[in-house]
Amino acid sequence: MMDDLDLGFDEQDRGEKGKHRRGAVRKRKGKDGSGGGGGRGKTVLALLLAIVLLGTIGGGAFYGFDRVQSYFVTPDYDGAGTGEVTVEIKQGALIADMANALVAADVVKSAKAFIEAAEGNARSKNIQPGTYKLRKQMSGESAVTAMLDSKNRIVNGVTIPEGRTAKNIYQLLSKETKIPVKDFEAAAKDPLARGVPDWWFKRTDNKKVKPSIEGFLYPDTYEIPPKATAETIIELMVENFLSVAGEMEFADRVQKERKISPYEALIVASLAQAEAGRKEDLGKVARVAYNRAYGEFPCNCLEMDVTVNYYLELTGQKTKTSAEMTKEELLDTKNPYSRKLRGMIPTPINNPGKEAMAGAMDPPVGKWLWFVAVDKKGTTEFAETYDEQLKNEAKARENGVI
């Protein structure tokens, strides 16, 4: 008897970055355009007719009344329930998915009981994914009310800032979850097993790719389930990345518009995330990276100190400022992340956010090859020629930036 329901998402209920998907319940309109409101009256009429029919057959036939009643009346518990049980509502769950999870935990008697209660409560669309502390054998209405009460939602949030490396993220996660860093490192060794599709590790420059989790640990605030493991946490972050990238059409657009692989564009997004002093400069820095690696820059190399620092962190060494780096470190061509490496580096150097990805996907048009921050506010000047760059560097020295 669920033909009157249409379960799905309203666009306005989709959370930012795809992380707060909520179920929305909508009535399908009847043929007369009334919204299907007459269905309940018909159900009551059918039940009364069934009772009269059973009465005419004889008292002995009333043994089947309960079965007839359960067909026409939604099976539901009474009251607020007893005991305690935790239920996880997964990311992207529709109201029907929530209902099934509650039935499995014996929170509600039937999926229909919860769906009808949600249908009758305009606030039901605000039910968030996460883990809830509920009671067993609650009425559908009580379950909806409980899930709308933030006190019943178990919150164990961890915020991953934009531009952090995988090694740094493991430390943050370990601190919050008490799961050893080594567990995250072990879980991340096989990105394919953690949910990264193999097509992400393709390149148009014919450079060999060794799959890395770097770049796919999407920066966001995550609610960690009580019994989470390193594997499930990393998979949650990868799933979020894929969701955001999919909504942006990142892979399709960079292949069509940039004529490079999504993986190379993700690398550029990480470079922009590391180098840009302000969000409005993310696209311009991405353009510089493209111009240097694929354009007419003399060495076709990136010449960005952040790639050297990434290698230092990756190999357990102390990172340095540009001024602290030695000539050998700056010119080392044996380093796979060398400033002088021809073309694009092997992997992303951090985990970029949506704005950095957007900058790499659709950078502004320009022939810039150099950039430098010229004041302590992070104002960045971009240059097409080296002479322009020298003038900008002089301005930066005057302001005590370099």
C-alpha angles and dihedrals in degrees: 000000000000096000090107092064130085112190120197148101129293110217090232090058095058109109123228114282090009093278102117104051112168133192118244124195119211130182115233110231119247122239089265091054092245095127096253092283093141094068094086092053091051090051092054091047091050091050092051091049090051091052092050090048092051090048092055092049092056143266093281091064093064089087085085095053095094091054092049091047093050089054094055100030123061111249105240140159121236125240136355097314132232140262123013136279135168120227127189118216107199127224111275095017117158122217089262090054090050090049092053092049090052093049091050090054092045091241092128129022097230140008089236091058091058095041093051091047090050090048089056094050116070090199093061090095087069094066106122131211113256142086120310132198105219140154131253122255098015124162114255090249092051091049092053091048092049093050091052090056109089090208089072094053115093106223121196101158127182120186117211110197121219118267099025118141121239091251091054092046091054089056092051092048093046092052092053100038102030088230108140118255089234090062091057091046091051093046092050096052091090108044091178090060089051092056107270107139113238092235089071089070096065125108135195094212092067093240114147115251125216104196113247131179089222110118096022099078095094115215110240143110110282130195105218115214114236095250098037121147130204088259096052093046093052090046089052091054093046091049089053091050092051091048093051093043090049094051089050092047083228098160096045095046099048091048092049100037105027096033091222135103121275088242093059090048090050089054089053090049089055091050091051090048090054099043107035114095093196134029092241089062097055094094094046093051089049089053091052090052091051092046092051100043099036105017137064099297106139097242097026085226129128099234091198119145091211090073090057091049091051090056091049091053092043091055095045097257128133115267119235142204117251090256091054095052116104124232089249092055092047094049100033107130094182090069106094087218094047120153086231097051109129111241126350124348120250100258143358112285096218142355109279127206130234096272093053090048090050090051091053092045096050112014121177117263113262145126095230116149101168139039137175136179106246101189141025091258089070097252106164127205120205125206136195095197133042091238089059089048092053090053090050091049090052089054090050091052091050089055093047095245098121 
